[in-house]
Amino acid sequence: MATITQEEFNQAFDITGKSSRQIARFINYLENHPQSHRVRDEGAEYEV
């Protein structure tokens, strides 16, 4: 099992916090601007 240092944990925690805030702001933007900048990609296939 791999371990990380407290500094590595703090960095990862800060990045996840920032990412979470950015995603929340993006969701808020999309909810408040439902028709702007919409792109439809009907023929695309995605593999996960």
Phi, psi and omega in degrees: 000132180276145176241157177237159179279167177298322179296317178296319177298313181300318179296314180296320179297317178296318180295317180293324177297315179296315179299318180299317179295320180295318179295318179298318178294322179294316177300316179300317178299312181297322179292326182273347179227067189295335184254350184278140173059035178279138177234131178254134181231068188290329185268359185279145174239134183242140180244126181250000000 
